[in-house]
Amino acid sequence: MSSLVKLIQNENMKNFRRISTWIMIGILIVATIGLGIIMNITANLSDSDNQSWEKNIQQQNEMHKADIANEDFPEMTKDYSKRQLAINEYRLEHNIAPIESTSMWSFMSNAAGIVSLITLFTIIVGASSVASEFTWGTIKLLLIRPVSRSKILLSKYIGTILFALISLVVLFIISFLVGGLFFGFDGSQPHLVYRGGAVHEVNMIWHILGVFGLKSVDLIMMSTFAFMISTVFRNSGLAIGLAIFLMFAGVNATVLLAMKFDWAKYILFANTDLSQYLTGEILIEGMTMTFSIIVLVIYFVVFNALSWLVFTKRDVAA
């Protein structure tokens, strides 16, 4: 165990000694601050709307009712309107104002979208972790150590995931500080979610943590995929290119396939967005949270098993 810890420490030192790593962290911070500036400017430009939130909700309800009554609209649109109508009526009944766009919580929720940037960076780190050892010829120096290949590979994978986790913590802290400085640290109204045919109140802190956590599912899966491709083909360029392509095109392709084929629910990208089960906007009818978790676990095991089999069985030192 001590040898594994030392290997993990070594991988972390490698990652954070690179200038590119600190450039990535810097871009992450700048992107978060930039989002805060944009949201602040947008909020100031829209301050002219002094209509009460109750009237805004009532107007939204009228539109949702019209959508539900429109026979030409698809069922997906009608279901969305029904959920929003139920949430809005709950707000009016319990006097719970929507989260203002000029609040820290709203900013942090939007900042969670920057997790995609962390995914991109982690793909680069993970894809380079193994392949770079072959490129620079340092893999032989690793393999002559009195530790198993499994531990070497595991340390590199854990090092990649630790980079992702550290980046997530940085994003969460920076978004909290930037959101608080721009919009204030007040506001404690609950988040409303429609689930199981009823509206539920969720503590805002838990909601934000949940948003970041659910966004991290795609981060872990795509990073693991890039790590696997890098290990199997010893090519960081291929791993980075393929992972980034699938990261942007995978979901759209899955949506198109889901319109015609039921088996699309077994595709990885149909299951990485677990927030669909919290919002009720399920991509493919019949899918459940349990189903998606099982599918994700299977993909996760397969990706790591392929990495392990190739790295431990192939003559990697050749």
C-alpha positions in Angstrom: 0.0 0.0 0.0 2.8 2.4 0.8 4.3 1.8 -2.6 1.0 2.7 -4.2 0.7 5.9 -2.1 4.2 6.9 -3.2 3.4 6.3 -6.9 0.2 8.4 -6.5 2.2 11.2 -4.9 4.7 11.0 -7.8 1.9 11.3 -10.3 0.5 14.3 -8.5 3.9 15.9 -8.5 4.3 15.3 -12.2 0.9 16.8 -13.0 1.3 19.9 -10.9 4.9 20.5 -11.9 3.8 21.1 -15.5 3.2 24.7 -16.5 0.2 23.4 -18.6 -1.6 22.3 -15.4 -1.4 25.7 -13.9 -2.5 27.3 -17.1 -5.5 25.1 -17.0 -6.3 26.1 -13.5 -5.8 29.7 -14.5 -8.2 29.4 -17.4 -10.7 27.8 -15.0 -10.5 30.8 -12.6 -10.7 33.4 -15.4 -13.7 31.6 -17.0 -15.5 31.7 -13.7 -14.8 35.4 -13.1 -15.7 36.1 -16.7 -19.1 34.4 -16.2 -19.7 36.5 -13.1 -18.9 39.7 -15.1 -21.3 38.7 -17.9 -24.1 37.7 -15.5 -23.6 40.9 -13.6 -23.8 43.1 -16.7 -26.8 41.1 -18.0 -28.6 41.6 -14.7 -28.0 45.3 -14.7 -29.4 45.6 -18.2 -32.6 43.8 -17.3 -33.2 45.7 -14.0 -35.9 47.7 -15.8 -38.4 44.9 -15.4 -40.1 45.7 -12.1 -43.0 43.3 -12.4 -43.5 41.1 -9.4 -42.4 37.5 -9.5 -46.0 36.4 -8.9 -47.2 38.1 -12.1 -44.3 36.6 -14.0 -45.2 33.2 -12.7 -48.9 33.7 -13.7 -47.9 34.7 -17.2 -45.7 31.6 -17.5 -48.6 29.5 -16.3 -50.8 30.8 -19.1 -48.2 29.9 -21.6 -47.8 26.4 -20.1 -51.5 25.8 -20.2 -51.6 26.9 -23.8 -48.8 24.5 -24.6 -50.6 21.6 -22.9 -53.8 22.3 -24.7 -52.1 22.5 -28.1 -52.6 19.2 -29.9 -49.8 19.9 -32.4 -47.2 20.0 -29.7 -45.2 16.7 -29.0 -45.8 14.9 -25.7 -42.3 15.8 -24.5 -43.1 19.5 -24.7 -46.5 18.9 -23.0 -44.8 16.9 -20.2 -42.3 19.7 -19.6 -45.1 22.3 -19.4 -47.0 20.1 -17.0 -44.0 19.9 -14.7 -43.3 23.6 -14.8 -46.9 24.4 -14.2 -47.0 22.2 -11.1 -43.8 23.9 -9.8 -45.2 27.4 -10.5 -48.4 26.6 -8.7 -46.5 25.3 -5.7 -44.5 28.6 -5.7 -47.6 30.7 -5.6 -49.4 28.5 -3.0 -46.4 28.5 -0.6 -45.1 32.0 -1.5 -41.6 30.7 -2.6 -40.0 33.2 -5.0 -37.9 31.8 -7.9 -34.1 32.1 -7.5 -33.1 35.4 -8.8 -30.6 35.5 -11.7 -28.7 38.0 -9.6 -28.2 35.6 -6.7 -25.1 33.7 -5.6 -27.0 30.4 -5.9 -28.1 31.1 -9.5 -24.5 32.0 -10.4 -23.1 28.8 -8.8 -25.7 26.7 -10.7 -24.6 28.3 -14.0 -21.0 28.0 -13.1 -21.5 24.2 -12.8 -21.6 24.3 -16.6 -17.8 25.1 -16.5 -17.3 21.4 -15.3 -17.3 20.7 -19.1 -14.1 22.7 -19.2 -12.7 20.6 -16.4 -13.7 17.5 -18.4 -11.7 18.8 -21.4 -8.6 19.4 -19.2 -8.9 16.1 -17.5 -9.1 14.3 -20.8 -5.8 15.9 -21.8 -4.2 15.0 -18.5 -5.5 11.4 -18.5 -4.7 10.8 -22.2 -1.1 12.0 -21.6 -0.6 10.1 -18.4 0.3 6.7 -19.9 1.0 7.7 -23.6 3.7 10.3 -22.6 5.7 7.6 -20.8 6.0 5.7 -24.1 6.7 8.9 -26.1 9.6 10.0 -23.8 10.8 6.4 -23.2 10.4 6.7 -19.4 8.0 3.7 -19.3 11.0 1.4 -19.0 12.2 3.3 -15.9 8.8 2.7 -14.3 8.7 -1.0 -15.1 12.1 -1.8 -13.5 10.8 -0.7 -10.1 9.8 -3.4 -7.6 6.1 -2.7 -8.0 3.5 -4.4 -10.1 2.2 -3.0 -13.4 -1.3 -2.9 -11.9 -0.1 -0.5 -9.2 1.7 1.7 -11.7 -1.5 1.9 -13.9 -3.7 2.4 -10.9 -1.6 5.3 -9.6 -1.8 7.0 -13.0 -5.5 6.7 -13.1 -5.9 7.9 -9.5 -3.6 10.8 -10.3 -5.9 11.7 -13.2 -9.0 11.6 -11.0 -7.3 13.6 -8.3 -6.6 16.3 -10.8 -10.3 16.3 -11.7 -11.4 16.5 -8.1 -8.9 19.3 -7.2 -10.2 21.2 -10.3 -13.8 20.7 -9.1 -13.0 22.0 -5.6 -11.3 25.1 -7.1 -14.3 25.7 -9.3 -16.7 25.3 -6.4 -14.8 27.7 -4.2 -14.1 30.3 -6.9 -17.8 30.3 -8.0 -18.9 30.7 -4.4 -16.6 33.6 -3.8 -17.3 35.3 -7.2 -21.0 34.8 -6.8 -21.0 36.2 -3.3 -18.9 39.2 -4.3 -21.0 40.1 -7.4 -24.4 39.2 -6.1 -24.2 38.9 -2.3 -24.0 35.9 0.1 -27.7 36.1 1.1 -30.7 34.1 -0.1 -31.8 30.8 1.4 -35.0 29.9 -0.5 -35.4 26.2 -1.3 -35.0 24.7 -4.8 -38.1 23.1 -6.2 -38.0 19.9 -8.2 -40.8 17.9 -9.8 -40.3 14.2 -9.1 -42.6 11.2 -8.7 -45.7 13.2 -9.6 -45.2 15.8 -6.9 -43.2 19.0 -6.2 -40.4 18.7 -3.6 -38.4 21.3 -1.7 -34.6 20.8 -1.7 -32.1 22.7 0.4 -30.2 25.1 -1.9 -26.7 24.0 -0.6 -27.6 20.3 -1.3 -29.0 21.3 -4.7 -25.8 23.0 -5.8 -23.6 20.2 -4.5 -25.9 17.8 -6.4 -25.6 19.8 -9.5 -21.8 19.7 -9.3 -21.9 16.0 -8.4 -24.1 15.1 -11.3 -22.0 17.1 -13.7 -19.0 15.1 -12.5 -20.5 11.8 -13.8 -19.7 12.8 -17.4 -16.3 14.1 -16.3 -15.3 10.7 -14.7 -16.6 8.6 -17.6 -15.0 10.6 -20.4 -11.7 10.9 -18.5 -11.8 7.1 -17.9 -12.5 6.6 -21.6 -9.6 8.8 -22.7 -7.3 7.0 -20.2 -8.3 3.7 -21.7 -7.7 4.8 -25.3 -4.3 6.2 -24.3 -3.3 3.0 -22.6 -4.5 0.7 -25.3 -3.1 2.6 -28.3 -0.3 4.5 -26.6 -1.3 7.6 -28.4 -2.4 10.7 -26.5 -3.5 12.5 -29.7 -5.9 9.8 -30.6 -7.3 9.6 -27.1 -7.7 13.3 -26.7 -9.2 13.8 -30.2 -11.7 10.9 -29.9 -12.7 11.7 -26.3 -13.3 15.4 -27.2 -15.3 14.5 -30.3 -17.5 12.1 -28.4 -17.9 14.6 -25.6 -19.5 17.1 -27.9 -21.1 14.8 -30.5 -22.1 11.8 -28.4 -25.2 13.3 -26.7 -26.6 14.7 -29.9 -26.1 11.5 -31.8 -27.7 9.6 -28.9 -30.8 11.9 -29.0 -31.2 11.3 -32.8 -30.9 7.5 -32.3 -33.3 7.5 -29.4 -36.0 8.9 -31.7 -36.0 5.6 -33.7 -34.3 2.9 -31.7 -35.0 1.7 -28.2 -31.5 0.2 -27.8 -30.2 3.8 -27.7 -30.7 3.7 -24.0 -27.7 1.4 -23.6 -25.4 4.0 -25.2 -23.1 5.6 -22.6 -24.2 9.2 -23.4 -27.9 8.4 -22.8 -27.0 7.7 -19.2 -24.3 10.2 -18.2 -26.8 13.0 -17.4 -28.3 11.7 -14.2 -30.0 15.1 -13.6 -32.7 14.0 -16.0 -34.2 11.9 -13.2 -34.3 14.9 -10.9 -35.9 17.2 -13.4 -38.2 14.5 -14.8 -37.0 15.3 -18.4 -36.0 11.7 -19.1 -34.3 11.2 -22.5 -35.7 7.8 -23.3 -39.0 6.5 -21.9 -38.5 3.6 -19.5 -35.1 4.5 -18.3 -34.6 4.8 -14.5 -31.9 6.1 -12.2 -31.0 2.5 -11.2 -30.8 1.5 -14.9 -28.4 4.4 -15.8 -26.2 3.7 -12.8 -25.9 0.0 -13.8 -25.0 1.0 -17.3 -22.4 3.5 -16.2 -20.9 1.0 -13.8 -20.6 -1.6 -16.7 -18.9 0.9 -19.0 -16.6 2.0 -16.1 -15.6 -1.5 -15.4 -15.1 -2.3 -19.1 -12.9 0.8 -19.7 -10.7 0.1 -16.7 -10.5 -3.7 -17.4 -9.3 -3.0 -21.0 -6.7 -0.6 -19.7 -5.5 -3.2 -17.1 -5.4 -6.1 -19.5 -3.4 -4.3 -22.2 -1.0 -2.6 -19.8 -0.3 -5.8 -17.7 -0.3 -8.4 -20.5 1.3 -6.6 -23.5 5.1 -6.2 -23.8 4.8 -2.5 -23.0 8.5 -2.1 -22.6 9.3 -3.0 -26.1 
